[in-house]
Amino acid sequence: MMDKKTIVFFGDSLTQMNMDITEGSDWKFGKAMGEGYVTYVSGILSNKYPERFRYINAGIGGHKSVDLY
């Protein structure tokens, strides 16, 4: 079995898109990936390559590229 590769989605509110970031939620690696393109892309990749990747939605509304460091 190969180790899972990690795909991180950096961005602003378009990346975050209604993601559950309440305290105690498993928002980085869990089920709450938001309702935007992150869910769409991770769903396609998970169907095509099951168990190959894990996904992190690191979108934060209001962020700009200078905030991504």
C-alpha positions in Angstrom: 0.0 0.0 0.0 1.4 3.4 -0.9 1.4 6.4 1.4 -1.3 9.0 0.7 -0.2 12.2 -0.9 -1.7 15.4 0.4 -3.4 18.0 -1.7 -3.8 21.4 -0.1 -6.3 24.0 -1.5 -5.1 27.5 -0.6 -7.3 30.4 -1.2 -9.9 32.9 -0.2 -13.7 32.7 0.3 -14.1 30.8 -3.0 -11.9 28.1 -1.6 -13.5 28.1 1.8 -17.1 28.2 0.4 -19.3 27.4 3.4 -16.8 25.1 5.0 -17.6 24.1 8.6 -14.9 25.7 10.8 -16.7 25.4 14.1 -14.6 24.4 17.1 -14.3 20.7 17.3 -15.1 20.0 13.7 -12.7 17.9 11.6 -12.6 20.6 9.0 -9.0 20.0 7.7 -9.2 16.3 6.9 -12.8 15.4 7.5 -16.1 15.5 5.7 -16.7 19.3 5.8 -14.7 20.4 2.8 -17.1 23.2 1.9 -19.6 23.5 -0.9 -17.4 24.8 -3.7 -14.7 23.6 -6.1 -12.7 21.9 -3.4 -15.5 19.3 -2.8 -15.9 18.9 -6.6 -12.2 18.3 -7.3 -11.6 16.1 -4.3 -14.7 14.0 -5.2 -13.5 13.4 -8.7 -10.1 12.5 -7.6 -11.4 10.2 -4.8 -13.6 8.4 -7.3 -10.8 8.0 -9.9 -8.0 7.2 -7.4 -9.5 5.8 -4.2 -7.2 6.0 -1.1 -4.4 7.8 -2.9 -4.9 11.3 -1.6 -6.0 13.2 1.4 -7.2 16.8 1.1 -6.9 19.9 3.2 -9.1 22.9 2.5 -7.1 25.8 3.8 -9.3 28.5 2.3 -9.9 31.6 4.5 -12.4 34.2 3.4 -10.8 37.6 2.8 -7.3 36.3 2.3 -5.1 37.5 -0.6 -2.0 35.8 -2.1 0.2 37.8 0.4 -1.6 36.0 3.3 -0.7 32.5 2.1 2.7 32.3 3.8 
